[in-house]
Amino acid sequence: MSGFVCPNCGDAHEIFGEDGGRTLADTVDVPYLGSLPLDPAIRVGADAGEPIVRQDDAKTAEAFRDLAATVANKVGVLRRHHHQTTTDDGA
């Protein structure tokens, strides 16, 4: 989580501190995939059947789309690497 987005003022509050996920990823040598804000609009949209990612102008929606794109890219890299490894091994 990257922080809490206040529904009244729109400010982000780092209630869990900053960059903990990035620091952990660096420490254990894994890719950092991204962070998502704690935004009440996520629940409101989900309850209404309108996922946050469908809100084109919402920063939270952009964060979800960015995370999804990063994960998809990393999966693609792993699949290509696996395919190359199995092809090189003659499997």
Secondary structure by P-SEA (a helix, b strand, c coil): ccbbbbccccccccccccaaaaaaaaaacccccccccccaaaaaaaaaccccccccccaaaaaaaaaaaaaaaaaaaaaaaaaaaaaaacc
